[in-house]
Amino acid sequence: MPTMQAIEISQPGSADVLQLSSRPVPQPGPGEVLIKVAAAGVNRPDVFQRMGNYAPPPGASDIPGLEVAGELVDGDLSGNNPFGLKRGDAVCALLAGGGYAEYAVAPLAQCLPVPAGFSMVEAAALPENFFTVWSNVFDRGQLGRGEGGAQESLLVQGGSSGIGVTAIQLAHALGHRVFATAGSAEKCAACEKLGAQAINYREQDFVAVVKQATEGRGVDVILDMVAGDYIPREIDALAEGGRLVFIATLGGSKAEIDAAVLMRRRLTLTGSTLRARPVAFKGALAGQLHDKVWPLLEAGTVRPVIHQVFPAAQADKAHALMESSTHIGKIMLQW
């Protein structure tokens, strides 16, 4: 059986438990394809998995990695193939696991053609963040036009993260006013450059800034990766009919809220995780991205922000950088 190099989690723990190993090349099943991986993205859930706090869904590879780009080399192309992909095509794909390897298996429905003019590293930076942002900001959060047809506004917590820079760019490109929190002058400057009004959460109260900037109205949608004690403040920062969307709980998963305020102001609290969702759901998201976002990428209106690229064998260094939270944008691995 042919083998490949892969980065495996030798045991739960710190970044140095990531070890280069030899594994059998995975075999695609029905509706799946095999990708020769050129690059893979590093994401916060990979860190949680390495620490033993985020197990892969049933049937998924134990190798970390949720997004890749590379060459489609084999697999079942007979099923749902809306983009007409074929062997030899350059693709990027959303995975439930297995991305930190020279070969990875992905459902065909979760593969997209690499946007024109994109490198493999740039393409590998797309799936996890763009699927997540589209699903949560524009689907669950329904960011769009409000009463009277006015463009709605968005607050992004953690604007300099991979998710954050994606949300800022997409919302800005689609005509929305965007606010973003970040923890340093450098990160705030990066958010401003992408189209947001930045708020340094170490020095400013995001509720006060948002209220002042919107003449007391508040924002229509908040994308929240913090939760915890941010939640009551975020409720205060929402406009009438606003939506608060949770995608992570870095600040804790519990908070005390006043249900009467939610009812009186017609607020919606929602959230989601993506990794365990069915292939059909992710395939539908891929179609929306191809129709609405891929043209923005190919026009250069929206671009991934790459902070640093590591050789795949240095995945431990990539994870250490992720945990330092000093990066702006994406951290990538390259074979």
LINMOVEN-V681536 format. One record per helix or strand. SS is the DSSP state (H for helix, E for strand). FROM is the first residue (numbers start at 0). LEN is the number of residues. If there is no record, write none. Layout:
BEGIN
[[SS/FROM/LEN] [SS/FROM/LEN]]
END
This chain:
BEGIN
[[E/2/7] [H/14/3] [E/17/7] [E/31/11] [H/43/7] [E/66/9] [E/89/5] [E/100/1] [E/102/5] [H/107/3] [E/110/3] [H/119/5] [H/126/14] [E/144/1] [H/146/3] [E/150/1] [E/152/4] [H/161/12] [E/176/6] [H/184/10] [E/196/4] [H/205/8] [E/218/6] [H/229/8] [E/237/9] [H/258/7] [E/267/4] [H/278/14] [H/293/5] [E/305/6] [H/311/13] [E/329/5]]
END
